[in-house]
Structure formats: C-alpha cells, structure tokens
Amino acid sequence: MSDINDPLLFSCILLTVKVAGLAAAVAGLLGVLTAWFLSGRRAPARSLFFRVIDSLCALPLVLPPTVIGYCLILLLGRRGIIGQWLAEYGINLIFSWQGAVVAATVVIFPLCYRSARAALESVDHTLEDTARTLGATEARVFFRISLPLARRGIFAGITLAFARGMGEFGATLMIAGNLPGRTQTLSLAVYDAFQSGNDHRALILVLVASGVCASLLVIAETVGGMGLERVSPAMRGGTRAAQS
Amino acid sequence: MLDIRIEHQFPGRLGAFRLRVEFSASERNLCFFGHSGSGKTLTMQALAGLFIPSSGHISIGKRNVFDSEKNLCLPARERRVGYLSQNYALFPHLTVRENVAFGLLRGLPWFMASRKVLGQVYGLLELFEISHLADQHPARISGGQKQRVGLARALAAGPEVLLLDEPFAALDPLMRRRLRAQVAELLERAGIPAVIITHDPDDVAAFAQSVVVFEDGCAQGCISVGDIPLQRDAENAQLRNLALSLARLEGAAAYRGLFA
C-alpha cells in the first residue's frame, strides 16, 4: 500500500514537471523560430513548399500518440538513423527520461508552433514595415517588434503545451517505457496504479496531478497578465482580440 | 529628386489590378493625389522598399534603389527613406523616447544608446515639443502628438526623403488645419524633401510643389503646382475637382509627349 509519503510519488511528480517543462521550453523555442520562418513576408507567399512544411508541423496533432512513439523509435532506436549517430557519443534515448522529453516535445510542438504563428501573424504589419524603413534588420524587427507584440499569444500556447506535456502518455510509454522512479510520469503512474487495482494510490495521483496542473495554469495566467501591466490598455485589448 | 517607372499586375477574381506609374519629379515637395484604391500607397511602399513591383526602376536622389533589369533591389533598411503610415504605426510597447530612438539605434534596445544618440533623441523631442511625453506609451497620447512622434522617429533615422501616407486623415478638421501649418514648417526647417499622399486639395495647396495624379493604378507624369489653377480659398468642391481634372488632362498630355 502506498501513502502520501511514498518517495516514488514525489519523484514521479518532479519527473513529470521536469519532462513537461523541458519539452515546453524546447518546443516553444522551436515553435516560435519555425513560425517566424514560415510566417509573413519571409515566406514567398503560400508556395507549395511552405504549405507542405506547415502541414508537417501540424502532423503530430493529428497522428495517434502511439504512432508518433513508433516513428520516434524507428528514428531514435539503436538501429535508427539518429539513434546510431547518438550511440557513437554514448547517448541512448530509449528508456530514459530524456527520451520522454523528446516524445513530449514532438507531441506538443504543433501547439507551440500554431499559437506562435497565429500570434506573429496578428501583429500589425505596418509596425514591422516601419521598423524596416528605420534601418532595422529582419532579426531586430523580429526580436524588438514582432516578438514583444506577439508574446501573450505565444505564452498562452506554451502554457497549453506544458499542460498537454504533463499528460503525455502514448508516445512517452513507447519510447521511455514505464519504469517507476526513472521514466514513470504522473499519467503513466495513474494508469499503472489503476491497472494493478491500487485505487487508493491512483486517487492520490489523480488529485496531485489535477492540483499541480491547475495551480501551474493559474501561475502562468498571473505571470502572463503581469507582464502586460506596463503597456497600454489599448494594446492589451488588441492582443487579446488577436487571440480569439 | 525622384525618378520612377514601375509596373505590377495583381491577379484577382473580379478583374486584375494593374499598377503603372511613371514620373520624375525634381521639386522638393511632391503630392500623390487620387481616390482610394488608385495605387498611391502601393507606389509609396514601392519607394520605401516594402513592396517590390514586377518591373521598372526607382531612383531616389542620385541613388538607384530598384532596377528590375539590373536585378537591383535595396532592402527597406538600406533605402534611407522615412515612412510614416496613415495611423503613424508607433510601436505600442515602446515609450515615446524609445520610439524616436529606434531609427538612430537601428533597432538596438534603448539601453545601448550612446551619449550622442541620447543627445539627438532629446534634441528631436524638444524640436517637436514632445519632451514632456518622453516616458509615455503611444496609447496615452493624442492624435496630434502621435503624429509628431511619428515624424520625429522618421527624421531621427536620417532619411533622404520622407514619405507621409495621408498624414492628416486621422485628425479632426481643426487639428488638421493647425498641424498642416506646423508640419509644413517642420519639414521646411528639417530641409528634407517629402512625398505626401492625400485626398485633400488643401494639402496639395499647403505642401506640394508638384502633384502626381493617380487614377485606377495609373499615374503618368508630374505636374508643377504653379500650373494648376488651384484655388486656395475656394470653398466650392466642384471647382477644385475641375481644377484637378484639368491637371489630369495635363498629365495625360505629358504622358503622350513622352511616348510620341
């Protein structure tokens, strides 16, 4: 019987937050950069190539997580293209928590990418154009104008992605397995406890997971709102409208 | 000052829009005059490097900034053109001071400003009488103040020519009259040539030394204001329209002359 003092419980929560946090950070960064390259003037207007890339970026959203997990094993496994290369450096992602990060990153990437792209495209193009005529390079236009003005939408997307990452199950199970204390995240632990008839433990895990997710969401919302106190009410209205 | 010949075709389901602009202006202040949708803003964006036409050439001052035959197209940041769009496009997340400094710093953040840059920024704020607004965000200031911030920001980058897209359209009529005089004086003092888009014959009267008349994406030749019987005090809109149709005819004649 497990109780609230179970050391495994604590390590499982920590692992989940660590995996979801890292995955959200990596996916957020990649998502924003990809959105930058695929959005606005930079993309030679909706050419076939860009549309294909755009669809590929959304693919993990529609694929079953187990399919993503299988694909990742094909890529990262000992015989996989990337796996073989990583093995030369002594890195093995399969059955490791780092593998769980990779799985979660791939699964939540579309959430980050899509929200970042929508937020970036909703920024008034005349502002970016004006910055260009004022001598700013494309990178400076992005970091000084587009990114600050789109940050609320981007932040909302990353928050959502983080929450989704906390609940990641299918792909994580395929890649990292279900090793208690090593790769067992919250949602895996809930399933495990429930399967083995340990309803008491499952209930505790469910409560903890709900509590952690809800409080993180509240914290994220508060922090996101605070950053905007500095700027005008008009702009806040603008960005909020852009998100809806 | 400006020499331009551009052509571009926009495909559209309800008929294509064809932009065809050709003129060369030597005088300092120039007005683009015409109805909405006649290609004025597009031409201005082509000058600024924000829109790339399919063919033609553009030179500003003595510099060639665009030539489709030589495969030359300077990016907007290298054209040294100040562009003030219709809504002034002030950066909402930056203070007035940071807005004005943006061009001087070429987009670097405010804390990188050297003492020289700071001096220039405060000088401009003073010149435009907006020093007391330095720490405000654009949403907190009035339309007329926004316009001055926009002008100060455009001038700070040291442009060779200023492009003003309907600078007075967003202001109420009283404000418009006052600012028109102010802006005319500031432009005079800064000594920088300006291109102004307008629907308002009064703007033409106040600023322009020459006018380019746009119609349906077409503009050929540029007319000296001295040649137009434009009545400064005329309240009668019909009379003004007549004056401008005359100008249009003259433009067409100039075009025929070029291609005869």
Interface residues (C-beta under 8 A of the other chain):
Chain A: D124 T126 L127 D129 T130 A131 R132 T133 L134 G135 A136 T137 R140 V141 R144 I145 P148 L149 V231 S232 P233 A234 M235 G238
Chain B: Q45 A48 G49 L50 P75 A76 R77 E78 R79 V81 G82 Y83 L84 S85 N87 A89 F91 P92 H93 F102 G103 R106 G107 L108 P109 H137 P138 A139 R140 R153 A154 A157
